[in-house]
Amino acid sequence: MKPDLPTGKWQRSLAGGQTAARLGAKMLGYYSKRPFLSPAERLRARQKATLESAQALFQGLSLLKGTALKMAQQLSLETDLLPEEICRELAKAYHQVPPINRALVRQVVQAGLGRPPEEVFSRFEPAAFAAASLGQVHRAADADGNPLAVKLQYPGIAKTIESDLSLLSRMLGPLFPSEQLLPALNEIAARLREEVNYLQEAQNLCHFASHLKMDAVAIPRWQPALSSRTVLTTTLLPGRPLDYWLKGNPPASDRNHIAQRLNDMEVKALYELNIIHADPNPGNFIIADDLSVGLVDFGCVKRLAPAFVEQYRRLTLAAAHQESDTHFQVMVHMGLIPRDLDYPLMERIRECSDAMCRWYGRFFAEPIFDFKAHPQVLAEGAALMHRYQDLRSHMVVNPEFIFLDRTRYGLLRIFQMLGARLSFRNHHEW
């Protein structure tokens, strides 16, 4: 039985080409009417064209599935690159990936480990209990009855990355200049090439387990004899994913405790290990009864150069202390802002830089930041990011920021979801 995934190059090219044509037609229709519209009509027309383009894009990606859908999911988190309407449509993709049927599950285990599941495990549940990046996770047990988590890769997914990178560039071409889009897509594709190799993920897991030594932070143990490039087996951590844990209405003190631990974990990994677990999905944080945090799914991990981390630290430090001049100069020094821009354009970029500095500095302004007391803070940040859209063609995209910004902003969303009170001040950034 084959998966419902169009793997043929002709099939995928046809779906991508049709979507690109639909997007181009919608945006061409908008630009042909634009000169004859009032400013208010122009705004409404652009919003309508953007929404229709977003829906067409999502429909096309839903047909492709595979890594094209995964890349779009990643792009949906880059709120400073994509319009809000497109981000909302692409976010739906997280809930549209179909499970692998039971017969195919057995085939994946057989192909990956050389034997069917009943010969490999003392117990194996054919129905998945969790979705994973480009696959799904099953409960199982080893020969001694110890609980395991077995991640199976969606068949055929690794074969589509390179062609889907080209396809997605064509599909999004009518919406964005290539100098804005390609650095983000190339960085996302680089992580996907690693993500489809579960032995690489196992190395990431072992690296975190060896170096991220923190109290009440648990990382599963890799089971190499039960793993391959397409099957990854680890010990099963006790507890519930954060989003399910939150449905139990835990007290505010517990939510604050978890938020602080997640923030401290990310800061330590970034500044001391120069590495980030770049998939801040609530399902990847397992909350145990003793409020320890388990970290799972190490497919999307980003290693950063120490020199870049130091420059990023200076950028954050400037925001934390509301030093807008320093914040702007660090952006110039990092090559994000060309030095030869004309004065009016440089001032517009500087105004955005100053506004972003003030916004991010709010998290450090008081010893404890209260997300319940500031319910609009992330919406205000998203609005600032969208202000950059009109200026991005004059700035330089640094791909190192793609997953770093995604991780930090993703954690902020989790803190808001928790309604948490926590301290952002740490000895690296304060």
Summary of the structure (lengths in Angstrom):
residues: 430
radius of gyration: 22.6
end to end distance: 56.6
largest distance: 74.2
contacts: 1373
relative contact order: 0.10
helix: 60%
strand: 10%
